[in-house]
């Protein structure tokens, strides 16, 4: 098995079943939208995005995202979860569903020319500042989430990217 191979996946039929059985959606149309290192994404009824993890690290990140998303205050257009589960009855893993955000993927955007780089930096800094740690002290808002592989354990540096 290659490092980039999915540890598990959710095919179109399973995604359709999640939408119908767990979200109560009458799904007229579902198609794959994309696949990344940790997630597979489907476009449902041309306006909803459903994201499912492909590996254990993706599960841990999605669980943390479900906990942290309500805390993020940003002027950027970010998903607002309309459908979410920490453990789907169909897949046994978490999923999120939200309205598709119009625009281009971040990798295709010149944040520097639009002056958005500083905005993104500020938003990310604000998020990480909610859970600062010097390696010895617990974060301000409670214990670190267990098993979250992307959690910052070094002191936060106040330098731009």
Residue pairs with C-beta under 8 A, 6 or more apart in sequence:
4 37
6 40
6 54
6 55
7 54
7 55
7 56
8 53
8 54
8 55
8 93
9 40
9 52
9 54
10 18
10 40
10 52
10 91
10 95
12 30
12 31
12 32
12 42
14 90
14 91
15 30
15 42
15 44
15 50
15 52
16 27
16 30
17 90
18 50
18 52
18 88
18 90
18 91
18 95
19 25
19 27
19 30
19 44
19 50
19 97
20 26
20 27
21 89
21 90
22 83
22 85
22 88
22 89
22 90
23 83
23 97
25 44
25 45
25 48
27 44
27 45
28 45
29 43
29 44
29 45
29 46
30 42
30 43
30 44
30 45
31 42
31 43
32 40
32 41
32 42
32 43
33 41
33 42
33 43
33 49
34 40
34 41
35 41
35 54
36 54
37 54
37 55
37 58
38 53
38 54
38 55
38 57
38 58
38 61
39 51
39 52
39 53
39 54
39 58
39 62
40 51
40 52
40 54
41 49
41 50
41 51
41 52
42 49
42 50
42 52
43 49
43 100
44 50
44 97
47 99
47 100
48 82
48 83
48 97
48 98
48 99
48 100
49 79
49 97
49 98
49 99
49 100
50 83
50 95
50 96
50 97
51 62
51 95
51 96
51 97
52 91
52 93
52 95
53 59
53 61
53 62
53 93
53 94
53 95
57 149
57 150
59 93
59 94
60 145
60 147
60 148
60 149
60 150
61 148
61 149
61 150
62 94
62 95
62 96
63 86
63 94
63 145
63 148
64 145
64 148
64 150
64 151
65 96
66 81
66 84
66 86
66 94
66 96
67 145
68 127
69 78
69 79
69 81
71 127
71 130
72 78
72 123
72 126
72 127
73 126
74 123
74 126
75 119
75 123
76 116
76 119
76 120
76 123
77 101
77 103
78 101
79 96
79 98
79 99
79 101
80 98
80 99
81 96
81 97
81 98
82 97
82 98
82 99
83 95
83 96
83 97
83 98
84 94
84 95
84 96
84 97
85 94
85 95
86 94
87 93
87 94
88 94
88 95
103 109
109 116
111 117
111 120
117 161
118 160
121 160
121 161
125 156
125 158
128 152
128 156
129 156
130 139
130 140
130 141
131 139
131 140
131 141
131 144
131 151
131 152
132 139
132 140
132 155
132 156
133 139
133 144
133 152
133 153
133 155
134 155
135 153
135 154
135 155
138 144
144 151
145 151
